[in-house]
């Protein structure tokens, strides 16, 4: 049995237009879809140069509070080779802003290679037409991100991924 504190976990799939959210039960056994949040790309900065919390970050922070979440897992989109690109930098930036908004709840970045492809395949297998995927694909990808993190927790007894420092 792990020494991790009990509490729900949130999974976040950051996209350019939408953000998928998934949540777990307090024991971290199973991930389920929560909602899709509209992404805010124009991030204003305060007079000191720090990014201001946007409505998307605020909505996720509210979900963290409502669920008494113990940790938030944000998907880190790497290339299949493992290299990082523009989407990775975007996810890192978003995770940093989210970490500041939800502190002291920890935020971890977890590898999300192939989650959207897997989510599409699962939706097709469930009989959903591709045209109907758009509203739920981000949630489905967030479920996969979170379930993989929960599986790592169970096996390792520790949080999955890379901890995001609150700067």
Helices and strands as residue ranges (DSSP letters): E 9-14, E 18-24, E 31-38, H 55-67, E 71-76, H 86-102, E 106-111, H 115-125, G 130-132, H 134-156, E 162-163
